[in-house]
Amino acid sequence: MQQRNARIIGGIYRIGQTIANNGLLTTYTAYNHNTNDVVGLYSLEFPPAIQTETLRQLLQPLEQRRTLQSPHVLQVHDWGLEGKYIYIATDPPRGVTLQHVLDHENIDLQRAINLLAQIAQGLKELHARGFSGLDLRPLLITVDAIGTTDRVQIDDIGLRPLLHALGYTSQRSQDIAYRDPRYAAPEYIHGQPSGPWSDIYQAGLLLFELVSGRLPFVGRNAAETGVMQSTSPIPSINQYKHDAPDELQDIINAALAKDPQKRFSSAAALQTALEALSPTFGRIMPSPTAGLTREMTPVENKDDITLRSTLIEGRNTQPIANGTSPHEIADTVYAYLCFEKSVEEIQEIPITQKNVIIGRLDPKRKVSPDIDLSEFDPHMTISRQHARIRFEGTFFYIEDLKSRNKTRLGELVLAPLKAELLQHGDVLFFGSVRTVFKIPGMRDIPAFNERIRK
């Protein structure tokens, strides 16, 4: 189980769930005690030799970033120093990464253009404030929903140049400090200045990937990829998307021109070109979402009386069949309970509601929990209504429902009806049944397959 850290950072922020930890940088959700808001919190250990005044100068760009408010750009709220750490508070994480969307969803032509148009809008606002040379890898772009439409947000807050200024580098493609040549403009490859023109090139790479499902320039190694970015001709999008209009190829060509002077003159010009396709594809912004990026609205807290009234009587929901694919159950999957059936097979049981009861099916007593684990419990150690998992805004919670054989969160035996924060990767025991809690789109720390076998 991930370690729970109750400490306060900056005298304001109480750490909640660990989202990512790559050795250099840790990302959390946290509570702001002054406002009762949930925030995202970046924590970075700085080298001991660096002077405090130098650090403050390096962090000054965040001051201007704090004034930028846009639905398409991650909001920075606060930053500071505590001990040997830099912390940066932002809006809380919402939705899933664009990488997750690319990996798990079918993106039609209209949606691809809609997503890129919103990225262009975010770039326009960032460039107007003097921010450019951004990191636009899909890992640093998020997609969530407002109602039934996509909302795209650029999450780069300038961490990569900060890490480089502190002397940190990385060769791991998942790290913030890594400059992935697949998403690098030719001028960066050659050590020339980057600027808004470089971001337009990256946007062109993203457009090509969104439409075709692949990047235009990928070599056998980083060096070969860099050469291809600089010299290879732009592929025809019709090779991969046969119904793509000629106007789309024109946009790709203008965004991916090797010479920065031949690219779109601004992000606004790119956005205008995308919106010009509106008669063909319909309204550009925003677009209908797929199920995995649907907005998760907060669930009201229920007192014990309400909780008790939902347990035995009047539950009309059908229990989830353990062998059923999550895609056959519901469009929205909030999380999974993962059960290791064998060394080679890990079964994912989807959580498709914001409030679910885990237990054992008992037809004679007409008890049907939302998630029935009786298949994995030959010794009947799970109670009929054993535990509840609920989702509230950004956080998941688990509580034991006065079960006979208890619910354990790692080594912690849960007190009945007392909710505990539930994190991605946590090990849960329902009686003798061992599972791992997993949130789609979140990186496993450590690797999930290692964690589940411990």
N, C-alpha and C positions, 0 to 999 in steps of 0.2 A: 504493500500500500504506500502511496505517496505520503510523505511526511506532512502533517498539518502544522502550519506555521501561524500562530495567533499573534505574532508581534505587530506592532504599529510602526509604520514608516512615515517619516516626516511629521510625526505627531498627529496625523490626520487619518491615514489610510490603514485599515485592518485587512491583512491579506486573507483572501478567500481561496479560490481554486487556482492551481497551477495549470496554465494553458500550454506553455512550452518552456523547455530548458535545453539550450544547446551548448552549455558550458560557459559561453561568454555572457549570454543574455538570458534572463528569466522573465517570462511574461505571466502575470497573474490577473485574476479579477480581484477587486478589493472594494471595501466599503469606505466611503467618505463620512467620518463621524460628524462633520460640521453640517453637511447637507442631507445625510442619509441616502446619498446616491451611490449606485454601483458604478465603478470605473474600471478601465483597463490600466494596469500598472506595469511598466517596464523597469527592471532593476538590472543595473550593469556595474560590475566591480571595476574600478579604475586602477591603473598601475600606481603603486605607492610612491613612486618618485615624482609624479606629476604634481605641480603646484595648484592650490585651490583657485587662485586667480586665473590660471590658464584654463582650468576646467570651466569656470564661469564664462570665459570668453568663447570657448567652444560651444557652450550651450545657449549663447545669446540668440541664434536664429530661432530657437523655440519661442522666444518672447514675441516675435512677429507672427509666428505660426499660431500662437494663442488667439490672435485677433481674427483669424480666418474661420468663418463659419459657413459650411456648405454641406448639403446632404451627400455630396460626392467626394468629400475629403474628410479623413479622420480628424476629429477635433482634439487639439491638445489643450488641456486644462491647467496643468501645473507641472513644475519640475523643481528639483532641488538636490542637495547633497546630504547624505546621512552616513556618518562613519566613512567606510571605504567604498560606498555605493552612490551611483547616480540613480535617481528615480524620475520617471516621467509618467504623469497621469493623463489618460486620454478617455474618450468615450469608451464604454464597455464593448467587447467583441459581440458582433451580431452576425447571424447567418453563417455561411460557409465560405471558404476561399474559392476564388475563381478556378484554382487548380482542381478543387474537389468537383466543381461543376463540369470542368473539361473531362475529368476522369470518369464521372458517374452519370452524366446526363446527356441526352441527345439534344444538341443545340441546332435548331433550324436556322435558315438564312435570316429570317426576320429578327429572331432573338439575338443572333450574333451581331447584327448591325445595331440593334438597340443597346446592347451591352457596351459596344465600343463607343457609341455616341455619348453615353453617360461618362465613360472614361475621358473622352475629349472635353466634356464639360468640366470635369474635375481638373484636368490639365490647364484649361483656360483660366480657372480661378487661381490655381497655384502659380502659374506664370505671371499673372497680373500682380502678384505679391513678391515676385522676384525669386520664386523657388523653381528650380529646373535641375536637369541631370538626375532625374528620379530613378528609383528602382521599381520597375513596373512588371516584375515577375508575377505570374498568377498567384503565387503564395502570398503576395502582399496586396492583393485586391480582394475585397469581400463582396459577396452578393447576398442580400437579404430581401425581404419583401415588405411592401406596404400594401395591405389588402391582398390583391391578386396580381400585383405588378412587381417586377424586379426593381431593386435599388442597388446601384453599384457604387462602391466607395474605394478610393485610393488610400491605402493604409501606410504608405511610406512617410515617415516623419523625420527623415534625415539621419537614421541610425547608422547606415553604412559609412558615410563620410566621417561621422563621429568615431566609429570604431577604428577606422583607418588612422584618424588623427591621434588616437590613443595607442596606436601601434599594434592593433589586433588585425590579423588576417585569417582567412580560412579557405580551404580547398574543398569544403563540403558544400554541395549544391543547395542543401536545405538551410544553410546558415545565412543570417542577415549580412555578414561581412563579405560573402562570396559574390563575385561579379560573374554571372553566368554568361559565357560568350554567346549562347543561343539567343539571349535577350540584350545583346550589346550592339550599339551603333558602330559603323566602321570607324568613325573618328575616335571613339574610345579605344578600339583595338589598336589604333596607331598612336595613342598617347596624345591626341589633339584635344582641344577644349570641348567640353560638353555643354549643352544648353538646351533651350526649348526645342531646337531642331532634333536633338537626340531623343527627346521624349516622343516626338512625332514619329520617329523611326521605330521606337519600341511599340508605339500604338499600332503601327502597320504590321509588325510581327504578331501582335495579339490578334488583330483582325484576321490575318491569314490563318492563325491557329484556330480561332473560334469558328471560322467558316469551314475549314478543311479537316480539322482534327489533328493537324500536324504543323510543325514549324517549317519555314521555308529553307533554312540553312542549318543543317546538322551534320557535322563531320564525324570521323571515327574517334577524334579526341578534341580537346579544347583548342589546340593550335590550328587544326584543320578547319574547325568551325569558324574560327576567327578569319582565316583566309577566305572562306566562302562568304562570310558577311561582307568582305571588302571587294570581292572580285566576281562572284557567281551571279549570273543573270537571275532576275526575279522569276520564279516559276509561274506558269499559268494556273490560276485558281480553277479553271475548268477541267484540269486534269483530275481534280479531287471532288469538285462540286459542279456537276454538269449543267445545272440550271442557273448558275450564277450569271447575272447580267454583265454585259461589257462594262457598264459604268462602275461596277464593283472592282473589276481589274484595273480600271483607270485610277481609282482611289488607292488601291494597293501599290500601284506603280509610283504614284506621287508621294506616298508616305515612305516607301522603301528605296527611294533614289539614293544612290551611293554618294552623290554630291549634295551636301546639306542645302545648297542654294536652289536646288531643283525640287526640294520637298515642299509640302504645304507651308505657306508663310507663317502660319500660326495654328494653334489648336482650334481656334474659332473657325478657321478656314476648313480644317478637317471635319469639324462638326457640321458645318454648312453643307459640305459635300455628302456626308452621310444622310443628312436630313433631306437632301434633294432626291434620295431614293424613296421617299415617303409615298409618292403615288403608286409605286410598284408594290411596296410591302405594307402599306398602312402607316399608322402613326408610329413615329420612331421611338419616342420616350413617353412612358416606360412600356415594357413588354410583359406579356403573361409569364409567370414564373413556372418552373417545374416544381414538383412536390417537395424535393429535398431542400429547397430554399424558402419554403413558406414561413411566414412570420410566426414566431412563437409568442403569444401574448401572455402577460402575467396571470397567474392563478391566485385567486384570493385565498388567504389563510383560513382554514377551517378549524373551529374549536373541537374539543373532544366529543361534544354532543353530536355535532355534525358528522364527525368521523365515525362514531359508533352507529349512526343511523344509516351509513352507507355500506356496512359490512355484510350483514346477513340477508336482510330483506330487500327486495325490490331492485336488485341489480339485473338489468336487462342486457348487459353486454355479453357477447360470446367470448369464451376463453380462447386465447391464441393457441392454435395447434402447433405443437413443438416442431413438426417437420415442415411447416409452411414457410415458403419464401416471403420475406417482408414485402416484396413488390406485389404479392397476391393479396395482401391484407389492407394496406393503406398507402396513400401517396406520401404521407409525412411519417418519417421515422425519427423520433427524438433521440433515441439511444438504443443500445443493445445490452442484454445480459448474455454473456458468452460462456458456454459450457463445453468443457473438453471431453468429448465422447471417447476419444482415443488419442494417441500421440499424434496421429496424422490428421485427425478431424476435429475441428472446433466448430460447434454449432452456435449460430447467432440467433437469439430470440429477440425479435424487435419490440420496442416500446413505442406504441403508436398513439398513445394518449398522454395528456399532461398529468394525469393522475391515475395510477394503476395499482391494483391489489395483486400481490404475488401469493400464491397458495396452492392448495390441492383440490381438484375437482371432486365433489361428492354429490352425485345425482340424487341419491336417496334423501339427502337433506336440502336439495335444491340450492347448493352452494356452487357458484361458478366464478372463480376469481378471474381477473383479466388475463393473468398469465398463469397457466397451469404447469407446475413443475413435477407433477406426479410421475411422469415418464422417467425422470432422472432420480427418483426417490423410492427404490424398491423396498426400503425398510420403513417407509411412511413416517419420516421424521419431520416432514413439513406439515404445519397446521393448515386448516382449510382456508383461513385468512391469516397469512403469516406476517406479511409486511406490506408497507405502502411505499412506492416511489412517486414523487411528485416533482413537477417542473414549475419553477416560478421565475419568469422573466429570463434571467441569465443563469440561475443556479438550479441544481438538482438536490433533492433531499430524500433521505430514507428514514423510515421510522418502523419500529417493531410494533405489531398489533397484538400484544399480549400472547405471543406464540408459546407453545409448550416447550419447544427445544431451542428457543432464542434465535435472534438474528445477530450475526457478527459482521462488523465492518473491519476487515483485517483482524487484529487482535482485540478490538474493542467490542465487548458485548453490549448491545444497545439496550438502554432502559426502555420499558414499554411506553409507547406514545410520545417519545421525545425525539424530535427530528434532528438528524445529523447531516452536515454538508456532505454531498456525494461527489466525488471527483472522477474524471476520466482515468481508467486504469485501476480503480479500487477493487479489491477482492472482497466479495460478499459471500457469507455462508447463511443459507436458509436451512436450519437444522444441519444435516450432514451434506447438503448439496452445495458445492463450491462453484461460484461463477465469478466472472470479471465484468465490471461495468465499463462500457465503451461508448463514446460519443462520436458520431460520424464526423469526419473531416478533421479530427484532432489527431496530432502526432502522438504515437505511443512512446512513453518515457518510463522505463526502458522499453525495448521492442516488445510488442504485445505478446508474441509467441514465447518470449523468455519469461515474461511476467506471469502468464497463466500457468506455467509449469512449475513455478516455485512452490 
